[in-house]
Amino acid sequence: MAASVTPLGGHKSTRERIVDAAGSLFAERGFYGASIGALAGGLGVAKASVMHHFKSKDALYDEVMARSAAALHERLRAAQREADDSRERMRRLIRVLYGWTEARPDFTKLVVRNLLDDTRESTAARWHFGPLIADLLAAIEQGQREGAVRAGTPLLVLELILGLAFYHLMARPTQVAILGPEQAAALAVDEAAQVCGLLERAVLLEPPAGKRH
């Protein structure tokens, strides 16, 4: 099935619209399956118009990943600034991560494809999610020091959170096939609360009795 690309137009700059459309295309086809020609065709412009802004597919892909990482990183930073303590900080981070994948399915597919498909040797050195991951690991480590987060290797704790948030969305078509449309729709009513609640119970320790609200 062909990936959907929105033709150029509207108030965004040409460069921004190219990046937006490329994000959808890379999410649908992966780095190796997408092409500048297909992107240009979907946008209704000449291939040279895309190449004017991005000299290669690598450069365009890097821009897509950099913008995706920066947008999520800023939202996570805001969530941390709003928290009063480590337990609340982790609760907010879990809910932001789940909400982000739920609201942006292309982002979720893009990240999963990046992890599975992009085997270029230079990818690890310029992986744009590195600073974001470092901040999340620091929050987990602080939570463990302060008795809010369960003991365990911080990276494994983070993988637990990301794994459920990402896999849950990617598996939704299978979920419908297993449960049937009616049961799947019923689950969707309080799905976010259930998933986030499960993650919080798996990751967070109960506060001391005297500190419970």
VOBA-66700 format. One record per residue (C-alpha): x, y, z; residue in three letters; residue number from 1. Coordinates in nm, 4 decimals. Each point is the difference from the previous one (the first is absolute). Layout:
BEGIN
<rec c1="X" c2="Y" c3="Z" residuo="Ala" num="NUM"/>
...
REM end
This chain:
BEGIN
<rec c1="0.0000" c2="0.0000" c3="0.0000" residuo="Met" num="1"/>
<rec c1="0.1405" c2="0.3383" c3="-0.0980" residuo="Ala" num="2"/>
<rec c1="0.0943" c2="0.2384" c3="0.2765" residuo="Ala" num="3"/>
<rec c1="-0.2115" c2="0.3131" c3="0.0247" residuo="Ser" num="4"/>
<rec c1="0.1828" c2="0.3272" c3="-0.0659" residuo="Val" num="5"/>
<rec c1="-0.1722" c2="0.3383" c3="0.0200" residuo="Thr" num="6"/>
<rec c1="0.0714" c2="0.2330" c3="-0.2942" residuo="Pro" num="7"/>
<rec c1="0.1817" c2="0.3246" c3="0.0701" residuo="Leu" num="8"/>
<rec c1="-0.2089" c2="0.2995" c3="0.0988" residuo="Gly" num="9"/>
<rec c1="-0.1275" c2="0.1852" c3="0.3063" residuo="Gly" num="10"/>
<rec c1="0.1964" c2="0.2181" c3="0.2402" residuo="His" num="11"/>
<rec c1="0.3012" c2="-0.2199" c3="0.0721" residuo="Lys" num="12"/>
<rec c1="0.3239" c2="0.0548" c3="-0.1890" residuo="Ser" num="13"/>
<rec c1="0.0894" c2="-0.2364" c3="-0.2818" residuo="Thr" num="14"/>
<rec c1="0.2806" c2="-0.1464" c3="0.2101" residuo="Arg" num="15"/>
<rec c1="-0.2331" c2="-0.0672" c3="0.2935" residuo="Glu" num="16"/>
<rec c1="-0.2560" c2="-0.1700" c3="-0.2226" residuo="Arg" num="17"/>
<rec c1="0.2676" c2="-0.2153" c3="-0.1576" residuo="Ile" num="18"/>
<rec c1="0.1150" c2="-0.1099" c3="0.3460" residuo="Val" num="19"/>
<rec c1="-0.3583" c2="-0.0724" c3="0.1126" residuo="Asp" num="20"/>
<rec c1="-0.0729" c2="-0.2058" c3="-0.3116" residuo="Ala" num="21"/>
<rec c1="0.3335" c2="-0.1806" c3="0.0251" residuo="Ala" num="22"/>
<rec c1="-0.0790" c2="-0.0973" c3="0.3593" residuo="Gly" num="23"/>
<rec c1="-0.3183" c2="-0.1736" c3="-0.1130" residuo="Ser" num="24"/>
<rec c1="0.1792" c2="-0.1686" c3="-0.2905" residuo="Leu" num="25"/>
<rec c1="0.2913" c2="-0.1238" c3="0.2114" residuo="Phe" num="26"/>
<rec c1="-0.2459" c2="-0.1243" c3="0.2642" residuo="Ala" num="27"/>
<rec c1="-0.1910" c2="-0.1976" c3="-0.2630" residuo="Glu" num="28"/>
<rec c1="0.2918" c2="-0.1356" c3="-0.2030" residuo="Arg" num="29"/>
<rec c1="0.3125" c2="0.0371" c3="0.2134" residuo="Gly" num="30"/>
<rec c1="0.3247" c2="0.1644" c3="-0.1054" residuo="Phe" num="31"/>
<rec c1="0.0797" c2="-0.2520" c3="-0.2721" residuo="Tyr" num="32"/>
<rec c1="-0.3518" c2="-0.0277" c3="-0.1397" residuo="Gly" num="33"/>
<rec c1="-0.0600" c2="0.3739" c3="-0.0374" residuo="Ala" num="34"/>
<rec c1="0.1374" c2="0.2025" c3="-0.2887" residuo="Ser" num="35"/>
<rec c1="0.0365" c2="0.3668" c3="-0.0858" residuo="Ile" num="36"/>
<rec c1="-0.1869" c2="-0.0689" c3="-0.3233" residuo="Gly" num="37"/>
<rec c1="-0.3009" c2="-0.1443" c3="0.1838" residuo="Ala" num="38"/>
<rec c1="0.0015" c2="0.2920" c3="0.2424" residuo="Leu" num="39"/>
<rec c1="0.0144" c2="0.2566" c3="-0.2811" residuo="Ala" num="40"/>
<rec c1="-0.2759" c2="-0.1788" c3="-0.1909" residuo="Gly" num="41"/>
<rec c1="-0.2275" c2="-0.0018" c3="0.3028" residuo="Gly" num="42"/>
<rec c1="0.0614" c2="0.3691" c3="0.0590" residuo="Leu" num="43"/>
<rec c1="-0.0619" c2="0.0823" c3="-0.3641" residuo="Gly" num="44"/>
<rec c1="0.3415" c2="0.1593" c3="-0.0536" residuo="Val" num="45"/>
<rec c1="0.3108" c2="-0.0811" c3="-0.1995" residuo="Ala" num="46"/>
<rec c1="0.2675" c2="-0.2129" c3="0.1675" residuo="Lys" num="47"/>
<rec c1="0.2377" c2="0.2953" c3="-0.0456" residuo="Ala" num="48"/>
<rec c1="-0.2224" c2="0.2097" c3="0.2280" residuo="Ser" num="49"/>
<rec c1="0.0526" c2="-0.2451" c3="0.2853" residuo="Val" num="50"/>
<rec c1="0.3718" c2="-0.0278" c3="-0.0741" residuo="Met" num="51"/>
<rec c1="0.0279" c2="0.3792" c3="0.0151" residuo="His" num="52"/>
<rec c1="-0.0777" c2="-0.0192" c3="0.3727" residuo="His" num="53"/>
<rec c1="0.1629" c2="-0.3365" c3="0.0766" residuo="Phe" num="54"/>
<rec c1="0.3009" c2="-0.1193" c3="-0.1965" residuo="Lys" num="55"/>
<rec c1="-0.0590" c2="-0.3688" c3="0.0798" residuo="Ser" num="56"/>
<rec c1="-0.2486" c2="-0.2414" c3="0.1506" residuo="Lys" num="57"/>
<rec c1="0.2356" c2="-0.0356" c3="0.2972" residuo="Asp" num="58"/>
<rec c1="-0.0155" c2="0.3734" c3="0.0673" residuo="Ala" num="59"/>
<rec c1="-0.3792" c2="0.0013" c3="-0.0203" residuo="Leu" num="60"/>
<rec c1="-0.0299" c2="-0.3030" c3="0.2278" residuo="Tyr" num="61"/>
<rec c1="0.2304" c2="0.1598" c3="0.2554" residuo="Asp" num="62"/>
<rec c1="-0.2138" c2="0.3152" c3="-0.0009" residuo="Glu" num="63"/>
<rec c1="-0.3167" c2="-0.2040" c3="0.0556" residuo="Val" num="64"/>
<rec c1="0.1545" c2="-0.1906" c3="0.2899" residuo="Met" num="65"/>
<rec c1="0.1549" c2="0.3125" c3="0.1543" residuo="Ala" num="66"/>
<rec c1="-0.3317" c2="0.1871" c3="-0.0022" residuo="Arg" num="67"/>
<rec c1="-0.1897" c2="-0.2989" c3="0.1376" residuo="Ser" num="68"/>
<rec c1="0.2471" c2="-0.0433" c3="0.2845" residuo="Ala" num="69"/>
<rec c1="0.0119" c2="0.3720" c3="0.0821" residuo="Ala" num="70"/>
<rec c1="-0.3800" c2="0.0333" c3="0.0167" residuo="Ala" num="71"/>
<rec c1="-0.0406" c2="-0.2942" c3="0.2377" residuo="Leu" num="72"/>
<rec c1="0.3017" c2="0.1047" c3="0.2064" residuo="His" num="73"/>
<rec c1="-0.1464" c2="0.3459" c3="0.0596" residuo="Glu" num="74"/>
<rec c1="-0.3330" c2="-0.1480" c3="0.1094" residuo="Arg" num="75"/>
<rec c1="0.1772" c2="-0.2334" c3="0.2431" residuo="Leu" num="76"/>
<rec c1="0.2033" c2="0.2873" c3="0.1416" residuo="Arg" num="77"/>
<rec c1="-0.3190" c2="0.1966" c3="0.0563" residuo="Ala" num="78"/>
<rec c1="-0.1535" c2="-0.2984" c3="0.1811" residuo="Ala" num="79"/>
<rec c1="0.3014" c2="-0.0217" c3="0.2303" residuo="Gln" num="80"/>
<rec c1="-0.0129" c2="0.3712" c3="0.0779" residuo="Arg" num="81"/>
<rec c1="-0.3658" c2="-0.0352" c3="0.1039" residuo="Glu" num="82"/>
<rec c1="0.0704" c2="-0.2801" c3="0.2517" residuo="Ala" num="83"/>
<rec c1="0.0522" c2="0.0554" c3="0.3739" residuo="Asp" num="84"/>
<rec c1="0.1937" c2="-0.3190" c3="0.0757" residuo="Asp" num="85"/>
<rec c1="0.1530" c2="-0.3101" c3="-0.1616" residuo="Ser" num="86"/>
<rec c1="-0.3153" c2="-0.2105" c3="0.0214" residuo="Arg" num="87"/>
<rec c1="-0.2116" c2="0.2671" c3="-0.1675" residuo="Glu" num="88"/>
<rec c1="0.2756" c2="0.0588" c3="-0.2553" residuo="Arg" num="89"/>
<rec c1="-0.0035" c2="-0.3657" c3="-0.1061" residuo="Met" num="90"/>
<rec c1="-0.3802" c2="-0.0073" c3="-0.0112" residuo="Arg" num="91"/>
<rec c1="0.0017" c2="0.2991" c3="-0.2326" residuo="Arg" num="92"/>
<rec c1="0.2752" c2="-0.1453" c3="-0.2191" residuo="Leu" num="93"/>
<rec c1="-0.1892" c2="-0.3275" c3="-0.0403" residuo="Ile" num="94"/>
<rec c1="-0.3188" c2="0.1815" c3="-0.0979" residuo="Arg" num="95"/>
<rec c1="0.1773" c2="0.2323" c3="-0.2429" residuo="Val" num="96"/>
<rec c1="0.1776" c2="-0.2902" c3="-0.1697" residuo="Leu" num="97"/>
<rec c1="-0.3202" c2="-0.1990" c3="-0.0363" residuo="Tyr" num="98"/>
<rec c1="-0.2019" c2="0.3020" c3="-0.1096" residuo="Gly" num="99"/>
<rec c1="0.2618" c2="0.0950" c3="-0.2583" residuo="Trp" num="100"/>
<rec c1="-0.0067" c2="-0.3429" c3="-0.1651" residuo="Thr" num="101"/>
<rec c1="-0.3801" c2="-0.0054" c3="0.0105" residuo="Glu" num="102"/>
<rec c1="-0.0375" c2="0.3440" c3="-0.1592" residuo="Ala" num="103"/>
<rec c1="0.2790" c2="-0.0466" c3="-0.2554" residuo="Arg" num="104"/>
<rec c1="-0.0132" c2="-0.3504" c3="-0.1495" residuo="Pro" num="105"/>
<rec c1="0.2382" c2="0.1025" c3="-0.2801" residuo="Asp" num="106"/>
<rec c1="0.2576" c2="0.0940" c3="0.2631" residuo="Phe" num="107"/>
<rec c1="-0.0325" c2="-0.3411" c3="0.1626" residuo="Thr" num="108"/>
<rec c1="0.0425" c2="-0.1832" c3="-0.3293" residuo="Lys" num="109"/>
<rec c1="0.2919" c2="0.2260" c3="-0.0915" residuo="Leu" num="110"/>
<rec c1="0.1902" c2="-0.0800" c3="0.3203" residuo="Val" num="111"/>
<rec c1="-0.0683" c2="-0.3742" c3="-0.0214" residuo="Val" num="112"/>
<rec c1="0.1108" c2="-0.0102" c3="-0.3639" residuo="Arg" num="113"/>
<rec c1="0.3104" c2="0.1970" c3="0.0906" residuo="Asn" num="114"/>
<rec c1="0.0933" c2="-0.2556" c3="0.2649" residuo="Leu" num="115"/>
<rec c1="-0.0731" c2="-0.3018" c3="-0.2183" residuo="Leu" num="116"/>
<rec c1="0.0898" c2="0.1065" c3="-0.3521" residuo="Asp" num="117"/>
<rec c1="0.2678" c2="0.2669" c3="0.0023" residuo="Asp" num="118"/>
<rec c1="0.3281" c2="-0.1918" c3="0.0092" residuo="Thr" num="119"/>
<rec c1="0.2240" c2="0.2732" c3="-0.1411" residuo="Arg" num="120"/>
<rec c1="0.3286" c2="0.0146" c3="0.1935" residuo="Glu" num="121"/>
<rec c1="-0.0272" c2="0.3753" c3="0.0486" residuo="Ser" num="122"/>
<rec c1="-0.3460" c2="-0.0143" c3="0.1577" residuo="Thr" num="123"/>
<rec c1="0.1077" c2="-0.0740" c3="0.3581" residuo="Ala" num="124"/>
<rec c1="0.2443" c2="0.2902" c3="0.0049" residuo="Ala" num="125"/>
<rec c1="-0.2713" c2="0.2517" c3="-0.0877" residuo="Arg" num="126"/>
<rec c1="-0.3010" c2="-0.1625" c3="0.1651" residuo="Trp" num="127"/>
<rec c1="-0.2143" c2="0.2999" c3="0.0838" residuo="His" num="128"/>
<rec c1="-0.1863" c2="-0.1667" c3="0.2868" residuo="Phe" num="129"/>
<rec c1="0.3202" c2="-0.0352" c3="0.2052" residuo="Gly" num="130"/>
<rec c1="-0.0461" c2="0.3164" c3="0.2123" residuo="Pro" num="131"/>
<rec c1="-0.3673" c2="-0.0838" c3="0.0596" residuo="Leu" num="132"/>
<rec c1="0.0875" c2="-0.3524" c3="0.1162" residuo="Ile" num="133"/>
<rec c1="0.2744" c2="0.1395" c3="0.2250" residuo="Ala" num="134"/>
<rec c1="-0.2506" c2="0.2319" c3="0.1704" residuo="Asp" num="135"/>
<rec c1="-0.2481" c2="-0.2826" c3="0.0542" residuo="Leu" num="136"/>
<rec c1="0.2700" c2="-0.2228" c3="0.1481" residuo="Leu" num="137"/>
<rec c1="0.1062" c2="0.2837" c3="0.2310" residuo="Ala" num="138"/>
<rec c1="-0.3599" c2="0.0402" c3="0.1198" residuo="Ala" num="139"/>
<rec c1="-0.0248" c2="-0.3745" c3="0.0689" residuo="Ile" num="140"/>
<rec c1="0.3311" c2="-0.0016" c3="0.1885" residuo="Glu" num="141"/>
<rec c1="-0.1079" c2="0.2971" c3="0.2116" residuo="Gln" num="142"/>
<rec c1="-0.3304" c2="-0.1717" c3="0.0725" residuo="Gly" num="143"/>
<rec c1="0.1842" c2="-0.3120" c3="0.1141" residuo="Gln" num="144"/>
<rec c1="0.2283" c2="0.2021" c3="0.2278" residuo="Arg" num="145"/>
<rec c1="-0.3022" c2="0.1718" c3="0.1549" residuo="Glu" num="146"/>
<rec c1="-0.1975" c2="-0.3208" c3="0.0482" residuo="Gly" num="147"/>
<rec c1="-0.2665" c2="0.0741" c3="-0.2603" residuo="Ala" num="148"/>
<rec c1="0.1038" c2="-0.2431" c3="-0.2752" residuo="Val" num="149"/>
<rec c1="0.0538" c2="-0.3735" c3="0.0383" residuo="Arg" num="150"/>
<rec c1="0.3551" c2="-0.1324" c3="0.0017" residuo="Ala" num="151"/>
<rec c1="0.1401" c2="-0.1327" c3="-0.3248" residuo="Gly" num="152"/>
<rec c1="0.2264" c2="0.0995" c3="-0.2849" residuo="Thr" num="153"/>
<rec c1="-0.1334" c2="0.3418" c3="-0.1096" residuo="Pro" num="154"/>
<rec c1="0.0195" c2="-0.0896" c3="-0.3680" residuo="Leu" num="155"/>
<rec c1="-0.2175" c2="-0.3074" c3="0.0570" residuo="Leu" num="156"/>
<rec c1="-0.2532" c2="0.2093" c3="0.1924" residuo="Val" num="157"/>
<rec c1="-0.0110" c2="0.2425" c3="-0.2929" residuo="Leu" num="158"/>
<rec c1="-0.0351" c2="-0.2850" c3="-0.2495" residuo="Glu" num="159"/>
<rec c1="-0.2980" c2="-0.1283" c3="0.1989" residuo="Leu" num="160"/>
<rec c1="-0.1706" c2="0.3395" c3="-0.0302" residuo="Ile" num="161"/>
<rec c1="0.0832" c2="0.0572" c3="-0.3655" residuo="Leu" num="162"/>
<rec c1="-0.0656" c2="-0.3610" c3="-0.0920" residuo="Gly" num="163"/>
<rec c1="-0.3588" c2="0.0004" c3="0.1227" residuo="Leu" num="164"/>
<rec c1="-0.0752" c2="0.3502" c3="-0.1290" residuo="Ala" num="165"/>
<rec c1="0.1342" c2="-0.0759" c3="-0.3481" residuo="Phe" num="166"/>
<rec c1="-0.1033" c2="-0.3637" c3="-0.0349" residuo="Tyr" num="167"/>
<rec c1="-0.3515" c2="0.0668" c3="0.1202" residuo="His" num="168"/>
<rec c1="-0.0622" c2="0.2413" c3="-0.2857" residuo="Leu" num="169"/>
<rec c1="0.1761" c2="-0.2114" c3="-0.2618" residuo="Met" num="170"/>
<rec c1="-0.2031" c2="-0.3054" c3="0.1026" residuo="Ala" num="171"/>
<rec c1="-0.3386" c2="0.1713" c3="-0.0204" residuo="Arg" num="172"/>
<rec c1="-0.1036" c2="-0.1688" c3="-0.3298" residuo="Pro" num="173"/>
<rec c1="0.0814" c2="-0.3374" c3="0.1572" residuo="Thr" num="174"/>
<rec c1="-0.1941" c2="0.1027" c3="0.3098" residuo="Gln" num="175"/>
<rec c1="-0.3101" c2="0.0577" c3="-0.2120" residuo="Val" num="176"/>
<rec c1="0.0483" c2="-0.3366" c3="-0.1708" residuo="Ala" num="177"/>
<rec c1="0.0290" c2="-0.1804" c3="0.3364" residuo="Ile" num="178"/>
<rec c1="-0.2756" c2="0.1789" c3="0.1914" residuo="Leu" num="179"/>
<rec c1="-0.2322" c2="0.0937" c3="-0.2830" residuo="Gly" num="180"/>
<rec c1="-0.1071" c2="0.3552" c3="-0.0873" residuo="Pro" num="181"/>
<rec c1="-0.2520" c2="0.0390" c3="0.2848" residuo="Glu" num="182"/>
<rec c1="0.2323" c2="-0.1140" c3="0.2804" residuo="Gln" num="183"/>
<rec c1="0.2900" c2="0.1981" c3="-0.1440" residuo="Ala" num="184"/>
<rec c1="-0.2181" c2="0.3116" c3="-0.0100" residuo="Ala" num="185"/>
<rec c1="-0.1066" c2="-0.0570" c3="0.3605" residuo="Ala" num="186"/>
<rec c1="0.3633" c2="-0.0330" c3="0.1057" residuo="Leu" num="187"/>
<rec c1="0.0875" c2="0.3248" c3="-0.1782" residuo="Ala" num="188"/>
<rec c1="-0.2311" c2="0.1973" c3="0.2315" residuo="Val" num="189"/>
<rec c1="0.2409" c2="-0.0127" c3="0.2962" residuo="Asp" num="190"/>
<rec c1="0.3028" c2="-0.1447" c3="-0.1772" residuo="Glu" num="191"/>
<rec c1="0.2383" c2="0.2857" c3="0.0847" residuo="Ala" num="192"/>
<rec c1="-0.0879" c2="-0.0144" c3="0.3697" residuo="Ala" num="193"/>
<rec c1="0.0480" c2="-0.3770" c3="0.0079" residuo="Gln" num="194"/>
<rec c1="0.3347" c2="-0.0001" c3="-0.1821" residuo="Val" num="195"/>
<rec c1="0.1416" c2="0.2891" c3="0.2020" residuo="Cys" num="196"/>
<rec c1="-0.1316" c2="-0.1498" c3="0.3223" residuo="Gly" num="197"/>
<rec c1="0.1677" c2="-0.3329" c3="-0.0737" residuo="Leu" num="198"/>
<rec c1="0.3290" c2="0.1725" c3="-0.0749" residuo="Leu" num="199"/>
<rec c1="-0.0177" c2="0.2094" c3="0.3159" residuo="Glu" num="200"/>
<rec c1="-0.0643" c2="-0.3061" c3="0.2157" residuo="Arg" num="201"/>
<rec c1="0.2856" c2="-0.1858" c3="-0.1701" residuo="Ala" num="202"/>
<rec c1="0.2522" c2="0.2833" c3="0.0303" residuo="Val" num="203"/>
<rec c1="-0.0911" c2="0.2080" c3="0.3057" residuo="Leu" num="204"/>
<rec c1="0.0251" c2="-0.0910" c3="0.3666" residuo="Leu" num="205"/>
<rec c1="-0.2802" c2="0.0872" c3="0.2381" residuo="Glu" num="206"/>
<rec c1="0.0828" c2="0.3090" c3="0.2069" residuo="Pro" num="207"/>
<rec c1="0.0447" c2="-0.0414" c3="0.3755" residuo="Pro" num="208"/>
<rec c1="-0.3338" c2="0.0001" c3="0.1839" residuo="Ala" num="209"/>
<rec c1="0.0575" c2="0.3439" c3="0.1470" residuo="Gly" num="210"/>
<rec c1="0.0653" c2="0.1543" c3="-0.3430" residuo="Lys" num="211"/>
<rec c1="-0.3017" c2="-0.1360" c3="-0.1872" residuo="Arg" num="212"/>
<rec c1="-0.2462" c2="0.2568" c3="-0.1266" residuo="His" num="213"/>
REM end
